[in-house]
Amino acid sequence: MGPLLFLLGLLIIGLLAKNQSLIVAVAFLLVLKFTGMGDKWFSVIQQKGINWGVTIITIAVLVPIASGEIGFKQLSESLRSYYAWVALLSGIFVAVIASKGLHLLQNDPHITAALVFGTILAVALFKGVAVGPLIGAGIAYMAMKVVGMISGS
């Protein structure tokens, strides 16, 4: 009964915050749970869902290239701006951080719970975007490494 109440609570938060992503995600999970398909799909989604999400986000980011909206000309023109160089380096940095976060999310359940809860709060209350667990895990990974180096462990 606990998971159902938790999901319903999240649904209410999503509705109050008018957060469509949270509403759809919770509704999807409730449908799986009520139809009995949750036993089969929850573990698959938990194991592969982040990779699926990253793939979908990557597809969305590449659409302007596929549609011809962005090409080599626009890329070369944009790289004349220092803003574009900041964006380029930021993209590299975030992707590297996220790769470390992916490993942490897959292998450390208690960290995953805290990151997911933080992401839910950010999405529901602060109009955040649900990519938070991956980036958050990467930042947590880096912070843990720094603390480990400082403490000598």
Secondary structure as the mmCIF struct_conf table of DSSP 4:
data_model
#
loop_
_struct_conf.conf_type_id
_struct_conf.id
_struct_conf.beg_label_comp_id
_struct_conf.beg_label_asym_id
_struct_conf.beg_label_seq_id
_struct_conf.end_label_comp_id
_struct_conf.end_label_asym_id
_struct_conf.end_label_seq_id
HELX_RH_AL_P HELX_RH_AL_P1 GLY A 2 ALA A 17
TURN_TY1_P TURN_TY1_P1 LYS A 18 LYS A 18
HELX_RH_AL_P HELX_RH_AL_P2 GLN A 20 THR A 35
TURN_TY1_P TURN_TY1_P2 GLY A 36 GLY A 36
HELX_RH_AL_P HELX_RH_AL_P3 GLY A 38 ALA A 66
TURN_TY1_P TURN_TY1_P3 SER A 67 GLY A 68
BEND BEND1 GLU A 69 ILE A 70
HELX_RH_AL_P HELX_RH_AL_P4 PHE A 72 SER A 78
TURN_TY1_P TURN_TY1_P4 LEU A 79 ARG A 80
BEND BEND2 SER A 81 SER A 81
HELX_RH_AL_P HELX_RH_AL_P5 TYR A 82 ASN A 107
HELX_RH_AL_P HELX_RH_AL_P6 PRO A 109 PHE A 126
TURN_TY1_P TURN_TY1_P5 ALA A 130 VAL A 131
HELX_RH_AL_P HELX_RH_AL_P7 GLY A 132 SER A 151
TURN_TY1_P TURN_TY1_P6 GLY A 152 GLY A 152
#
